[in-house]
Amino acid sequence: MILARVVGSVVATRKDPRLEGKTLLILKPITPDGKDEAGYIVSVDTVSAGFRETVIAVSGSSARMAQGCKDVPVDSTIIGIVDTVHLDT
Amino acid sequence: MYLGRVVGRVVSTMKDPGLFGQRLLVVQPLTSDLKPTGKQLICADCTGAGEKELVYWCRGKEASFPFLPGELPIDTTIVGIVDSVNR
C-alpha cells in the first residue's frame, strides 16, 4: 500500500456499468513525512475520503478485495483514511 | 520477496472492514547489503514485527494470503522477521 493525498476528483459518464456509483478521486503519492512524490493515481474511494485528506491506497488485484469492489474493473482503491503516521527516529 | 526495515506505523480509524485489527507499518525497502532503496511503503503485518526490525515482505495478490480465508484488500505484507543475512 502507499500513502497519498486526495487532490481532486474525476467525473465520468460513459464507463463500465460496474463502476456506476463509485467515486473516483485523484491521488498524489506522498512520503510518510508528508512530501509530495512524482505522479498521480486515479483511485476508487470506498471510505468516503475528502479533499486534501491523507489516505492509504492499495493497488493491483488486491484493489478488488475492498468492500463493494468485487469483480469491478479497478486496480487502485482507497481503503483507509490516515489519522497519524508515527516515524521511529 | 524483498528485504525491508520497519521505520514507523500508521493509525487509521476510517478503513475497509477487512483491515480492522490489522497493524499497518511503514517499511523502507533495502538492498541485499541493507542499504535503503526506493520509496517507503505501508505494509500489513502477520509476524508481529516491531520498530527498526529487519523483515522481509511480499507484494501483490500473494500479500493477502497470510490472512486467508479472509480476502483482504492488502498488496504488501511483512511475512517474516530476518534473523541474519549471509552473503
Backbone of each chain as nested JSON, in Angstrom:
{
  "chains": [
    {"id": "A", "residues": [
      {"number": 1, "name": "MET", "atoms": {"N": [0.85, -1.196, 0.0], "CA": [0.0, 0.0, 0.0], "C": [0.888, 1.249, 0.0]}},
      {"number": 2, "name": "ILE", "atoms": {"N": [0.354, 2.353, -0.437], "CA": [1.096, 3.612, -0.4], "C": [0.27, 4.69, 0.302]}},
      {"number": 3, "name": "LEU", "atoms": {"N": [0.963, 5.691, 0.806], "CA": [0.298, 6.868, 1.346], "C": [0.079, 7.852, 0.203]}},
      {"number": 4, "name": "ALA", "atoms": {"N": [-1.051, 8.55, 0.243], "CA": [-1.335, 9.532, -0.799], "C": [-2.254, 10.6, -0.248]}},
      {"number": 5, "name": "ARG", "atoms": {"N": [-2.289, 11.744, -0.955], "CA": [-3.186, 12.834, -0.567], "C": [-4.208, 13.03, -1.674]}},
      {"number": 6, "name": "VAL", "atoms": {"N": [-5.476, 13.24, -1.273], "CA": [-6.531, 13.47, -2.261], "C": [-6.379, 14.884, -2.816]}},
      {"number": 7, "name": "VAL", "atoms": {"N": [-6.226, 15.008, -4.13], "CA": [-6.046, 16.335, -4.725], "C": [-7.148, 16.685, -5.727]}},
      {"number": 8, "name": "GLY", "atoms": {"N": [-8.086, 15.787, -5.968], "CA": [-9.147, 16.129, -6.913], "C": [-10.058, 14.949, -7.161]}},
      {"number": 9, "name": "SER", "atoms": {"N": [-11.037, 15.163, -8.015], "CA": [-11.962, 14.075, -8.334], "C": [-12.124, 13.974, -9.836]}},
      {"number": 10, "name": "VAL", "atoms": {"N": [-12.66, 12.853, -10.284], "CA": [-12.86, 12.603, -11.704], "C": [-14.335, 12.307, -11.922]}},
      {"number": 11, "name": "VAL", "atoms": {"N": [-14.903, 12.922, -12.968], "CA": [-16.292, 12.638, -13.325], "C": [-16.289, 11.904, -14.659]}},
      {"number": 12, "name": "ALA", "atoms": {"N": [-16.98, 10.773, -14.726], "CA": [-17.068, 10.007, -15.963], "C": [-18.502, 9.535, -16.133]}},
      {"number": 13, "name": "THR", "atoms": {"N": [-19.054, 9.764, -17.336], "CA": [-20.428, 9.32, -17.594], "C": [-20.422, 7.984, -18.323]}},
      {"number": 14, "name": "ARG", "atoms": {"N": [-19.637, 7.902, -19.397], "CA": [-19.528, 6.64, -20.129], "C": [-18.471, 5.797, -19.445]}},
      {"number": 15, "name": "LYS", "atoms": {"N": [-18.887, 4.707, -18.811], "CA": [-17.915, 3.858, -18.122], "C": [-18.488, 2.47, -17.968]}},
      {"number": 16, "name": "ASP", "atoms": {"N": [-17.655, 1.556, -17.506], "CA": [-18.114, 0.2, -17.256], "C": [-19.275, 0.249, -16.255]}},
      {"number": 17, "name": "PRO", "atoms": {"N": [-20.37, -0.485, -16.517], "CA": [-21.536, -0.419, -15.621], "C": [-21.196, -0.762, -14.174]}},
      {"number": 18, "name": "ARG", "atoms": {"N": [-20.178, -1.586, -13.972], "CA": [-19.833, -1.97, -12.596], "C": [-19.176, -0.828, -11.822]}},
      {"number": 19, "name": "LEU", "atoms": {"N": [-18.78, 0.221, -12.544], "CA": [-18.182, 1.384, -11.864], "C": [-19.236, 2.428, -11.486]}},
      {"number": 20, "name": "GLU", "atoms": {"N": [-20.495, 2.181, -11.865], "CA": [-21.52, 3.177, -11.567], "C": [-21.7, 3.326, -10.06]}},
      {"number": 21, "name": "GLY", "atoms": {"N": [-21.783, 4.584, -9.616], "CA": [-21.954, 4.839, -8.185], "C": [-20.656, 4.895, -7.411]}},
      {"number": 22, "name": "LYS", "atoms": {"N": [-19.541, 4.596, -8.074], "CA": [-18.252, 4.641, -7.379], "C": [-17.625, 6.03, -7.538]}},
      {"number": 23, "name": "THR", "atoms": {"N": [-17.029, 6.514, -6.468], "CA": [-16.345, 7.808, -6.517], "C": [-14.915, 7.598, -7.005]}},
      {"number": 24, "name": "LEU", "atoms": {"N": [-14.505, 8.398, -7.979], "CA": [-13.128, 8.329, -8.48], "C": [-12.385, 9.576, -8.007]}},
      {"number": 25, "name": "LEU", "atoms": {"N": [-11.283, 9.39, -7.315], "CA": [-10.513, 10.518, -6.799], "C": [-9.106, 10.505, -7.391]}},
      {"number": 26, "name": "ILE", "atoms": {"N": [-8.528, 11.697, -7.526], "CA": [-7.143, 11.814, -7.98], "C": [-6.251, 11.857, -6.742]}},
      {"number": 27, "name": "LEU", "atoms": {"N": [-5.268, 10.98, -6.696], "CA": [-4.354, 10.908, -5.549], "C": [-2.96, 11.335, -5.977]}},
      {"number": 28, "name": "LYS", "atoms": {"N": [-2.295, 12.051, -5.072], "CA": [-0.879, 12.386, -5.252], "C": [-0.112, 11.569, -4.218]}},
      {"number": 29, "name": "PRO", "atoms": {"N": [0.737, 10.644, -4.634], "CA": [1.509, 9.878, -3.648], "C": [2.375, 10.8, -2.802]}},
      {"number": 30, "name": "ILE", "atoms": {"N": [2.49, 10.5, -1.499], "CA": [3.341, 11.297, -0.604], "C": [4.248, 10.359, 0.188]}},
      {"number": 31, "name": "THR", "atoms": {"N": [5.31, 10.931, 0.746], "CA": [6.186, 10.174, 1.637], "C": [5.547, 10.169, 3.029]}},
      {"number": 32, "name": "PRO", "atoms": {"N": [5.987, 9.257, 3.947], "CA": [5.398, 9.237, 5.287], "C": [5.561, 10.555, 6.033]}},
      {"number": 33, "name": "ASP", "atoms": {"N": [6.567, 11.394, 5.665], "CA": [6.672, 12.692, 6.332], "C": [5.96, 13.803, 5.566]}},
      {"number": 34, "name": "GLY", "atoms": {"N": [5.124, 13.455, 4.607], "CA": [4.192, 14.411, 4.024], "C": [4.652, 15.13, 2.772]}},
      {"number": 35, "name": "LYS", "atoms": {"N": [5.807, 14.75, 2.209], "CA": [6.284, 15.428, 0.995], "C": [5.691, 14.75, -0.245]}},
      {"number": 36, "name": "ASP", "atoms": {"N": [5.386, 15.57, -1.251], "CA": [4.818, 15.029, -2.492], "C": [5.833, 14.17, -3.232]}},
      {"number": 37, "name": "GLU", "atoms": {"N": [5.327, 13.124, -3.874], "CA": [6.158, 12.33, -4.771], "C": [5.643, 12.516, -6.187]}},
      {"number": 38, "name": "ALA", "atoms": {"N": [6.383, 11.965, -7.151], "CA": [6.027, 12.164, -8.553], "C": [4.77, 11.374, -8.911]}},
      {"number": 39, "name": "GLY", "atoms": {"N": [4.031, 11.871, -9.899], "CA": [2.946, 11.115, -10.479], "C": [1.598, 11.303, -9.806]}},
      {"number": 40, "name": "TYR", "atoms": {"N": [0.573, 10.759, -10.453], "CA": [-0.784, 10.789, -9.942], "C": [-1.42, 9.419, -10.124]}},
      {"number": 41, "name": "ILE", "atoms": {"N": [-2.442, 9.127, -9.323], "CA": [-3.22, 7.89, -9.496], "C": [-4.695, 8.27, -9.445]}},
      {"number": 42, "name": "VAL", "atoms": {"N": [-5.501, 7.658, -10.307], "CA": [-6.955, 7.747, -10.146], "C": [-7.393, 6.49, -9.411]}},
      {"number": 43, "name": "SER", "atoms": {"N": [-8.135, 6.692, -8.314], "CA": [-8.414, 5.591, -7.412], "C": [-9.899, 5.595, -7.05]}},
      {"number": 44, "name": "VAL", "atoms": {"N": [-10.464, 4.406, -6.849], "CA": [-11.857, 4.297, -6.393], "C": [-11.881, 4.484, -4.883]}},
      {"number": 45, "name": "ASP", "atoms": {"N": [-12.851, 5.264, -4.409], "CA": [-12.925, 5.559, -2.973], "C": [-13.997, 4.687, -2.319]}},
      {"number": 46, "name": "THR", "atoms": {"N": [-13.609, 3.908, -1.299], "CA": [-14.582, 3.075, -0.574], "C": [-14.786, 3.549, 0.859]}},
      {"number": 47, "name": "VAL", "atoms": {"N": [-14.085, 4.609, 1.283], "CA": [-14.16, 5.028, 2.689], "C": [-14.616, 6.48, 2.839]}},
      {"number": 48, "name": "SER", "atoms": {"N": [-15.151, 7.08, 1.771], "CA": [-15.635, 8.467, 1.805], "C": [-14.545, 9.452, 2.217]}},
      {"number": 49, "name": "ALA", "atoms": {"N": [-13.414, 9.387, 1.546], "CA": [-12.323, 10.325, 1.823], "C": [-12.671, 11.697, 1.26]}},
      {"number": 50, "name": "GLY", "atoms": {"N": [-12.097, 12.726, 1.853], "CA": [-12.358, 14.091, 1.412], "C": [-11.133, 14.731, 0.8]}},
      {"number": 51, "name": "PHE", "atoms": {"N": [-11.355, 15.936, 0.24], "CA": [-10.295, 16.695, -0.405], "C": [-9.167, 16.98, 0.593]}},
      {"number": 52, "name": "ARG", "atoms": {"N": [-7.94, 16.783, 0.175], "CA": [-6.71, 17.047, 0.95], "C": [-6.479, 16.06, 2.082]}},
      {"number": 53, "name": "GLU", "atoms": {"N": [-7.305, 15.029, 2.191], "CA": [-7.082, 14.056, 3.248], "C": [-5.969, 13.081, 2.862]}},
      {"number": 54, "name": "THR", "atoms": {"N": [-5.238, 12.609, 3.872], "CA": [-4.208, 11.601, 3.638], "C": [-4.85, 10.224, 3.72]}},
      {"number": 55, "name": "VAL", "atoms": {"N": [-4.595, 9.398, 2.724], "CA": [-5.264, 8.094, 2.641], "C": [-4.25, 6.99, 2.349]}},
      {"number": 56, "name": "ILE", "atoms": {"N": [-4.708, 5.748, 2.523], "CA": [-3.93, 4.577, 2.131], "C": [-4.578, 4.012, 0.877]}},
      {"number": 57, "name": "ALA", "atoms": {"N": [-3.77, 3.802, -0.164], "CA": [-4.289, 3.244, -1.409], "C": [-3.633, 1.896, -1.673]}},
      {"number": 58, "name": "VAL", "atoms": {"N": [-4.467, 0.934, -2.06], "CA": [-3.97, -0.391, -2.405], "C": [-4.07, -0.536, -3.918]}},
      {"number": 59, "name": "SER", "atoms": {"N": [-3.081, -1.206, -4.538], "CA": [-3.097, -1.32, -5.995], "C": [-3.01, -2.775, -6.421]}},
      {"number": 60, "name": "GLY", "atoms": {"N": [-3.237, -2.984, -7.703], "CA": [-3.189, -4.342, -8.238], "C": [-4.476, -5.103, -7.986]}},
      {"number": 61, "name": "SER", "atoms": {"N": [-4.412, -6.423, -8.099], "CA": [-5.631, -7.217, -7.988], "C": [-6.219, -7.161, -6.586]}},
      {"number": 62, "name": "SER", "atoms": {"N": [-5.396, -6.838, -5.574], "CA": [-5.927, -6.714, -4.215], "C": [-6.926, -5.564, -4.111]}},
      {"number": 63, "name": "ALA", "atoms": {"N": [-6.868, -4.612, -5.046], "CA": [-7.803, -3.487, -5.007], "C": [-9.241, -3.969, -5.153]}},
      {"number": 64, "name": "ARG", "atoms": {"N": [-9.428, -5.13, -5.778], "CA": [-10.79, -5.656, -5.965], "C": [-11.328, -6.329, -4.71]}},
      {"number": 65, "name": "MET", "atoms": {"N": [-10.466, -6.518, -3.703], "CA": [-10.912, -7.176, -2.476], "C": [-11.587, -6.19, -1.53]}},
      {"number": 66, "name": "ALA", "atoms": {"N": [-11.514, -4.904, -1.815], "CA": [-12.137, -3.911, -0.933], "C": [-13.655, -4.051, -0.987]}},
      {"number": 67, "name": "GLN", "atoms": {"N": [-14.292, -3.505, 0.071], "CA": [-15.736, -3.643, 0.166], "C": [-16.425, -3.014, -1.047]}},
      {"number": 68, "name": "GLY", "atoms": {"N": [-17.3, -3.756, -1.692], "CA": [-18.061, -3.241, -2.828], "C": [-17.308, -3.231, -4.137]}},
      {"number": 69, "name": "CYS", "atoms": {"N": [-16.094, -3.775, -4.143], "CA": [-15.299, -3.748, -5.378], "C": [-15.105, -5.136, -5.991]}},
      {"number": 70, "name": "LYS", "atoms": {"N": [-15.828, -6.124, -5.501], "CA": [-15.655, -7.479, -6.032], "C": [-16.047, -7.502, -7.514]}},
      {"number": 71, "name": "ASP", "atoms": {"N": [-15.146, -8.035, -8.341], "CA": [-15.356, -8.154, -9.785], "C": [-15.563, -6.816, -10.493]}},
      {"number": 72, "name": "VAL", "atoms": {"N": [-15.112, -5.738, -9.871], "CA": [-15.172, -4.418, -10.507], "C": [-13.82, -4.165, -11.181]}},
      {"number": 73, "name": "PRO", "atoms": {"N": [-13.816, -3.634, -12.402], "CA": [-12.537, -3.431, -13.097], "C": [-11.748, -2.245, -12.547]}},
      {"number": 74, "name": "VAL", "atoms": {"N": [-11.115, -2.436, -11.395], "CA": [-10.286, -1.383, -10.799], "C": [-8.921, -1.959, -10.435]}},
      {"number": 75, "name": "ASP", "atoms": {"N": [-7.895, -1.112, -10.416], "CA": [-6.585, -1.571, -9.947], "C": [-5.996, -0.648, -8.896]}},
      {"number": 76, "name": "SER", "atoms": {"N": [-6.808, 0.277, -8.387], "CA": [-6.351, 1.113, -7.272], "C": [-7.573, 1.523, -6.457]}},
      {"number": 77, "name": "THR", "atoms": {"N": [-7.519, 1.287, -5.152], "CA": [-8.661, 1.595, -4.282], "C": [-8.154, 2.259, -3.009]}},
      {"number": 78, "name": "ILE", "atoms": {"N": [-8.894, 3.264, -2.541], "CA": [-8.606, 3.883, -1.237], "C": [-9.251, 3.004, -0.176]}},
      {"number": 79, "name": "ILE", "atoms": {"N": [-8.442, 2.485, 0.776], "CA": [-9.005, 1.571, 1.761], "C": [-8.881, 2.109, 3.184]}},
      {"number": 80, "name": "GLY", "atoms": {"N": [-8.33, 3.305, 3.369], "CA": [-8.273, 3.845, 4.722], "C": [-7.948, 5.33, 4.717]}},
      {"number": 81, "name": "ILE", "atoms": {"N": [-8.492, 6.035, 5.722], "CA": [-8.136, 7.437, 5.929], "C": [-7.141, 7.47, 7.083]}},
      {"number": 82, "name": "VAL", "atoms": {"N": [-6.0, 8.118, 6.868], "CA": [-4.921, 8.099, 7.854], "C": [-5.179, 9.145, 8.934]}},
      {"number": 83, "name": "ASP", "atoms": {"N": [-5.12, 8.719, 10.21], "CA": [-5.191, 9.673, 11.32], "C": [-3.805, 10.241, 11.587]}},
      {"number": 84, "name": "THR", "atoms": {"N": [-2.842, 9.362, 11.862], "CA": [-1.471, 9.812, 12.125], "C": [-0.481, 8.797, 11.566]}},
      {"number": 85, "name": "VAL", "atoms": {"N": [0.718, 9.289, 11.269], "CA": [1.842, 8.434, 10.899], "C": [2.931, 8.645, 11.943]}},
      {"number": 86, "name": "HIS", "atoms": {"N": [3.348, 7.574, 12.62], "CA": [4.437, 7.668, 13.599], "C": [5.702, 7.165, 12.94]}},
      {"number": 87, "name": "LEU", "atoms": {"N": [6.735, 7.986, 12.932], "CA": [8.018, 7.542, 12.377], "C": [9.012, 7.36, 13.516]}},
      {"number": 88, "name": "ASP", "atoms": {"N": [9.724, 6.222, 13.522], "CA": [10.752, 5.988, 14.535], "C": [11.943, 6.865, 14.222]}},
      {"number": 89, "name": "THR", "atoms": {"N": [12.521, 7.458, 15.239], "CA": [13.671, 8.327, 14.979], "C": [14.969, 7.634, 15.389]}}
    ]},
    {"id": "B", "residues": [
      {"number": 1, "name": "MET", "atoms": {"N": [10.041, -11.74, -2.944], "CA": [10.035, -11.07, -1.646], "C": [11.258, -10.171, -1.534]}},
      {"number": 2, "name": "TYR", "atoms": {"N": [11.179, -9.196, -0.684], "CA": [12.211, -8.182, -0.562], "C": [12.562, -7.958, 0.908]}},
      {"number": 3, "name": "LEU", "atoms": {"N": [13.777, -7.465, 1.126], "CA": [14.162, -7.082, 2.482], "C": [13.665, -5.669, 2.777]}},
      {"number": 4, "name": "GLY", "atoms": {"N": [13.398, -5.403, 4.046], "CA": [12.978, -4.053, 4.424], "C": [13.226, -3.806, 5.897]}},
      {"number": 5, "name": "ARG", "atoms": {"N": [13.127, -2.542, 6.265], "CA": [13.282, -2.176, 7.67], "C": [12.017, -1.435, 8.113]}},
      {"number": 6, "name": "VAL", "atoms": {"N": [11.463, -1.814, 9.277], "CA": [10.289, -1.119, 9.811], "C": [10.74, 0.239, 10.333]}},
      {"number": 7, "name": "VAL", "atoms": {"N": [10.151, 1.319, 9.808], "CA": [10.563, 2.647, 10.239], "C": [9.425, 3.439, 10.871]}},
      {"number": 8, "name": "GLY", "atoms": {"N": [8.23, 2.873, 10.947], "CA": [7.132, 3.624, 11.55], "C": [5.838, 2.844, 11.468]}},
      {"number": 9, "name": "ARG", "atoms": {"N": [4.76, 3.512, 11.892], "CA": [3.458, 2.858, 11.809], "C": [2.398, 3.889, 11.47]}},
      {"number": 10, "name": "VAL", "atoms": {"N": [1.266, 3.389, 10.982], "CA": [0.182, 4.249, 10.522], "C": [-1.058, 3.95, 11.351]}},
      {"number": 11, "name": "VAL", "atoms": {"N": [-1.743, 5.004, 11.788], "CA": [-3.005, 4.84, 12.508], "C": [-4.135, 5.299, 11.598]}},
      {"number": 12, "name": "SER", "atoms": {"N": [-5.148, 4.443, 11.447], "CA": [-6.287, 4.776, 10.607], "C": [-7.558, 4.287, 11.281]}},
      {"number": 13, "name": "THR", "atoms": {"N": [-8.544, 5.165, 11.422], "CA": [-9.814, 4.776, 12.043], "C": [-10.838, 4.405, 10.981]}},
      {"number": 14, "name": "MET", "atoms": {"N": [-11.007, 5.294, 10.012], "CA": [-11.935, 5.007, 8.906], "C": [-11.214, 4.118, 7.913]}},
      {"number": 15, "name": "LYS", "atoms": {"N": [-11.586, 2.836, 7.854], "CA": [-10.9, 1.953, 6.909], "C": [-11.813, 0.843, 6.473]}},
      {"number": 16, "name": "ASP", "atoms": {"N": [-11.355, 0.098, 5.478], "CA": [-12.106, -1.041, 4.984], "C": [-12.307, -2.033, 6.134]}},
      {"number": 17, "name": "PRO", "atoms": {"N": [-13.514, -2.604, 6.287], "CA": [-13.763, -3.52, 7.406], "C": [-12.77, -4.69, 7.454]}},
      {"number": 18, "name": "GLY", "atoms": {"N": [-12.237, -5.074, 6.299], "CA": [-11.265, -6.168, 6.278], "C": [-9.979, -5.83, 7.008]}},
      {"number": 19, "name": "LEU", "atoms": {"N": [-9.718, -4.547, 7.224], "CA": [-8.453, -4.144, 7.851], "C": [-8.576, -3.953, 9.357]}},
      {"number": 20, "name": "PHE", "atoms": {"N": [-9.782, -4.135, 9.913], "CA": [-9.925, -3.955, 11.358], "C": [-8.985, -4.908, 12.092]}},
      {"number": 21, "name": "GLY", "atoms": {"N": [-8.225, -4.372, 13.036], "CA": [-7.327, -5.212, 13.828], "C": [-5.983, -5.463, 13.182]}},
      {"number": 22, "name": "GLN", "atoms": {"N": [-5.795, -5.013, 11.935], "CA": [-4.507, -5.228, 11.273], "C": [-3.538, -4.105, 11.645]}},
      {"number": 23, "name": "ARG", "atoms": {"N": [-2.263, -4.459, 11.867], "CA": [-1.245, -3.437, 12.084], "C": [-0.724, -2.988, 10.728]}},
      {"number": 24, "name": "LEU", "atoms": {"N": [-0.574, -1.681, 10.58], "CA": [-0.042, -1.132, 9.338], "C": [1.283, -0.45, 9.66]}},
      {"number": 25, "name": "LEU", "atoms": {"N": [2.371, -0.938, 9.056], "CA": [3.699, -0.44, 9.372], "C": [4.31, 0.243, 8.154]}},
      {"number": 26, "name": "VAL", "atoms": {"N": [5.124, 1.263, 8.411], "CA": [5.877, 1.918, 7.339], "C": [7.174, 1.14, 7.154]}},
      {"number": 27, "name": "VAL", "atoms": {"N": [7.45, 0.707, 5.931], "CA": [8.63, -0.113, 5.659], "C": [9.509, 0.582, 4.629]}},
      {"number": 28, "name": "GLN", "atoms": {"N": [10.802, 0.652, 4.914], "CA": [11.795, 1.154, 3.954], "C": [12.424, -0.05, 3.258]}},
      {"number": 29, "name": "PRO", "atoms": {"N": [12.213, -0.231, 1.947], "CA": [12.862, -1.337, 1.248], "C": [14.385, -1.203, 1.294]}},
      {"number": 30, "name": "LEU", "atoms": {"N": [15.084, -2.351, 1.346], "CA": [16.541, -2.365, 1.431], "C": [17.121, -3.195, 0.297]}},
      {"number": 31, "name": "THR", "atoms": {"N": [18.386, -2.873, -0.066], "CA": [19.117, -3.729, -0.997], "C": [19.649, -4.933, -0.223]}},
      {"number": 32, "name": "SER", "atoms": {"N": [20.271, -5.878, -0.94], "CA": [20.758, -7.079, -0.26], "C": [21.884, -6.754, 0.716]}},
      {"number": 33, "name": "ASP", "atoms": {"N": [22.586, -5.596, 0.541], "CA": [23.572, -5.205, 1.552], "C": [22.988, -4.189, 2.537]}},
      {"number": 34, "name": "LEU", "atoms": {"N": [21.655, -4.205, 2.666], "CA": [20.911, -3.48, 3.703], "C": [21.015, -1.96, 3.59]}},
      {"number": 35, "name": "LYS", "atoms": {"N": [21.175, -1.461, 2.364], "CA": [21.134, -0.012, 2.14], "C": [19.719, 0.371, 1.677]}},
      {"number": 36, "name": "PRO", "atoms": {"N": [19.18, 1.508, 2.15], "CA": [17.836, 1.914, 1.731], "C": [17.745, 2.091, 0.223]}},
      {"number": 37, "name": "THR", "atoms": {"N": [16.629, 1.642, -0.365], "CA": [16.404, 1.816, -1.793], "C": [14.915, 1.986, -2.036]}},
      {"number": 38, "name": "GLY", "atoms": {"N": [14.56, 2.901, -2.921], "CA": [13.156, 3.05, -3.303], "C": [12.301, 3.746, -2.258]}},
      {"number": 39, "name": "LYS", "atoms": {"N": [11.001, 3.831, -2.596], "CA": [10.057, 4.582, -1.774], "C": [9.6, 3.769, -0.577]}},
      {"number": 40, "name": "GLN", "atoms": {"N": [9.355, 4.465, 0.525], "CA": [8.792, 3.804, 1.698], "C": [7.333, 3.445, 1.411]}},
      {"number": 41, "name": "LEU", "atoms": {"N": [6.875, 2.333, 1.98], "CA": [5.509, 1.902, 1.717], "C": [4.847, 1.402, 2.995]}},
      {"number": 42, "name": "ILE", "atoms": {"N": [3.535, 1.188, 2.894], "CA": [2.744, 0.761, 4.043], "C": [2.48, -0.739, 3.898]}},
      {"number": 43, "name": "CYS", "atoms": {"N": [2.876, -1.514, 4.907], "CA": [2.686, -2.964, 4.851], "C": [1.771, -3.42, 5.982]}},
      {"number": 44, "name": "ALA", "atoms": {"N": [0.919, -4.399, 5.694], "CA": [0.254, -5.136, 6.765], "C": [1.303, -6.054, 7.397]}},
      {"number": 45, "name": "ASP", "atoms": {"N": [0.975, -6.647, 8.538], "CA": [1.972, -7.439, 9.264], "C": [1.313, -8.699, 9.814]}},
      {"number": 46, "name": "CYS", "atoms": {"N": [1.884, -9.869, 9.473], "CA": [1.348, -11.106, 10.047], "C": [2.364, -11.745, 10.999]}},
      {"number": 47, "name": "THR", "atoms": {"N": [3.436, -11.02, 11.355], "CA": [4.507, -11.623, 12.159], "C": [4.684, -10.961, 13.529]}},
      {"number": 48, "name": "GLY", "atoms": {"N": [4.105, -9.797, 13.741], "CA": [4.345, -9.064, 14.985], "C": [5.663, -8.321, 14.984]}},
      {"number": 49, "name": "ALA", "atoms": {"N": [6.1, -7.851, 13.825], "CA": [7.375, -7.129, 13.732], "C": [7.297, -5.81, 14.486]}},
      {"number": 50, "name": "GLY", "atoms": {"N": [8.444, -5.396, 15.037], "CA": [8.489, -4.15, 15.798], "C": [9.335, -3.109, 15.106]}},
      {"number": 51, "name": "GLU", "atoms": {"N": [9.475, -1.953, 15.765], "CA": [10.165, -0.855, 15.12], "C": [11.652, -1.163, 14.926]}},
      {"number": 52, "name": "LYS", "atoms": {"N": [12.183, -0.698, 13.797], "CA": [13.583, -0.855, 13.388], "C": [13.967, -2.302, 13.1]}},
      {"number": 53, "name": "GLU", "atoms": {"N": [12.985, -3.204, 13.042], "CA": [13.311, -4.601, 12.817], "C": [13.541, -4.858, 11.324]}},
      {"number": 54, "name": "LEU", "atoms": {"N": [14.473, -5.79, 11.041], "CA": [14.754, -6.198, 9.665], "C": [13.763, -7.295, 9.295]}},
      {"number": 55, "name": "VAL", "atoms": {"N": [13.038, -7.093, 8.196], "CA": [11.955, -8.014, 7.834], "C": [12.048, -8.357, 6.358]}},
      {"number": 56, "name": "TYR", "atoms": {"N": [11.287, -9.359, 5.934], "CA": [11.055, -9.469, 4.501], "C": [9.562, -9.419, 4.234]}},
      {"number": 57, "name": "TRP", "atoms": {"N": [9.269, -8.842, 3.07], "CA": [7.877, -8.539, 2.749], "C": [7.597, -8.96, 1.325]}},
      {"number": 58, "name": "CYS", "atoms": {"N": [6.338, -9.22, 1.024], "CA": [5.987, -9.585, -0.346], "C": [4.916, -8.642, -0.862]}},
      {"number": 59, "name": "ARG", "atoms": {"N": [4.817, -8.64, -2.169], "CA": [3.972, -7.65, -2.858], "C": [3.009, -8.389, -3.787]}},
      {"number": 60, "name": "GLY", "atoms": {"N": [1.86, -7.792, -3.999], "CA": [0.909, -8.352, -4.957], "C": [-0.22, -9.098, -4.271]}},
      {"number": 61, "name": "LYS", "atoms": {"N": [-0.961, -9.832, -5.04], "CA": [-2.107, -10.593, -4.52], "C": [-1.677, -11.536, -3.398]}},
      {"number": 62, "name": "GLU", "atoms": {"N": [-0.452, -12.088, -3.528], "CA": [0.046, -13.044, -2.535], "C": [0.118, -12.426, -1.141]}},
      {"number": 63, "name": "ALA", "atoms": {"N": [0.22, -11.099, -1.074], "CA": [0.332, -10.426, 0.218], "C": [-0.914, -10.624, 1.072]}},
      {"number": 64, "name": "SER", "atoms": {"N": [-2.036, -10.969, 0.456], "CA": [-3.252, -11.17, 1.252], "C": [-3.397, -12.628, 1.69]}},
      {"number": 65, "name": "PHE", "atoms": {"N": [-2.535, -13.523, 1.21], "CA": [-2.663, -14.942, 1.538], "C": [-2.462, -15.263, 3.024]}},
      {"number": 66, "name": "PRO", "atoms": {"N": [-1.582, -14.553, 3.776], "CA": [-1.462, -14.88, 5.199], "C": [-2.773, -14.71, 5.956]}},
      {"number": 67, "name": "PHE", "atoms": {"N": [-3.716, -13.969, 5.39], "CA": [-4.949, -13.676, 6.113], "C": [-6.117, -14.52, 5.613]}},
      {"number": 68, "name": "LEU", "atoms": {"N": [-5.835, -15.553, 4.805], "CA": [-6.878, -16.457, 4.344], "C": [-7.556, -17.111, 5.545]}},
      {"number": 69, "name": "PRO", "atoms": {"N": [-8.832, -17.498, 5.494], "CA": [-9.706, -17.413, 4.324], "C": [-10.282, -16.027, 4.064]}},
      {"number": 70, "name": "GLY", "atoms": {"N": [-9.943, -15.05, 4.872], "CA": [-10.42, -13.696, 4.583], "C": [-9.78, -13.184, 3.304]}},
      {"number": 71, "name": "GLU", "atoms": {"N": [-10.511, -12.39, 2.535], "CA": [-9.943, -11.775, 1.33], "C": [-9.787, -10.297, 1.602]}},
      {"number": 72, "name": "LEU", "atoms": {"N": [-8.582, -9.91, 2.023], "CA": [-8.345, -8.546, 2.476], "C": [-7.742, -7.694, 1.359]}},
      {"number": 73, "name": "PRO", "atoms": {"N": [-8.095, -6.412, 1.315], "CA": [-7.516, -5.532, 0.299], "C": [-6.118, -5.074, 0.707]}},
      {"number": 74, "name": "ILE", "atoms": {"N": [-5.159, -5.966, 0.581], "CA": [-3.783, -5.697, 1.013], "C": [-2.853, -6.111, -0.118]}},
      {"number": 75, "name": "ASP", "atoms": {"N": [-1.897, -5.257, -0.488], "CA": [-0.969, -5.631, -1.557], "C": [0.488, -5.669, -1.11]}},
      {"number": 76, "name": "THR", "atoms": {"N": [0.781, -5.343, 0.143], "CA": [2.145, -5.506, 0.664], "C": [2.038, -5.982, 2.113]}},
      {"number": 77, "name": "THR", "atoms": {"N": [2.705, -7.091, 2.432], "CA": [2.638, -7.648, 3.78], "C": [4.025, -8.073, 4.237]}},
      {"number": 78, "name": "ILE", "atoms": {"N": [4.324, -7.81, 5.52], "CA": [5.533, -8.352, 6.139], "C": [5.254, -9.817, 6.44]}},
      {"number": 79, "name": "VAL", "atoms": {"N": [6.038, -10.712, 5.845], "CA": [5.776, -12.139, 6.02], "C": [6.855, -12.838, 6.844]}},
      {"number": 80, "name": "GLY", "atoms": {"N": [7.929, -12.119, 7.219], "CA": [8.939, -12.767, 8.043], "C": [9.851, -11.753, 8.703]}},
      {"number": 81, "name": "ILE", "atoms": {"N": [10.376, -12.119, 9.884], "CA": [11.379, -11.294, 10.565], "C": [12.735, -11.94, 10.321]}},
      {"number": 82, "name": "VAL", "atoms": {"N": [13.703, -11.156, 9.842], "CA": [15.01, -11.696, 9.463], "C": [15.891, -11.836, 10.702]}},
      {"number": 83, "name": "ASP", "atoms": {"N": [16.463, -13.034, 10.89], "CA": [17.432, -13.234, 11.967], "C": [18.818, -12.796, 11.498]}},
      {"number": 84, "name": "SER", "atoms": {"N": [19.245, -13.315, 10.346], "CA": [20.557, -12.922, 9.834], "C": [20.563, -13.03, 8.316]}},
      {"number": 85, "name": "VAL", "atoms": {"N": [21.438, -12.244, 7.695], "CA": [21.628, -12.29, 6.254], "C": [23.063, -12.716, 6.013]}},
      {"number": 86, "name": "ASN", "atoms": {"N": [23.278, -13.816, 5.284], "CA": [24.628, -14.295, 4.995], "C": [24.939, -14.031, 3.534]}},
      {"number": 87, "name": "ARG", "atoms": {"N": [26.022, -13.326, 3.267], "CA": [26.381, -13.041, 1.874], "C": [27.841, -13.376, 1.641]}}
    ]}
  ]
}
